[in-house]
């Protein structure tokens, strides 16, 4: 598995987990990130709630189902809470 890094904005969700059952990611910027989960390859609504992770927080091999109330979620999305933020994440 490789590690990727993406800069996020608050205006749009970026896919960091495409059809996965587990995810590893970490917020590496001073600004928090929001993680959203869906069951298809369509990002959450811009105003959809999510899980907030602050600098250096993240998850390691976390089951996507544990991050969501959705049935069979497999798509993980990230965006910044304000300004810009950066996330590291594992890619297949």
Buried (B, 14 or more C-beta within 10 A) or exposed (E): EEEEEBEBEBEEBBBBBEEBEBBBBBBBBEBBBBBBBBEEEEBBEEEBEBBEBEBEBBBEEBEBBEBBEBEEBBBBBBBBBEEEBBBBBBEE
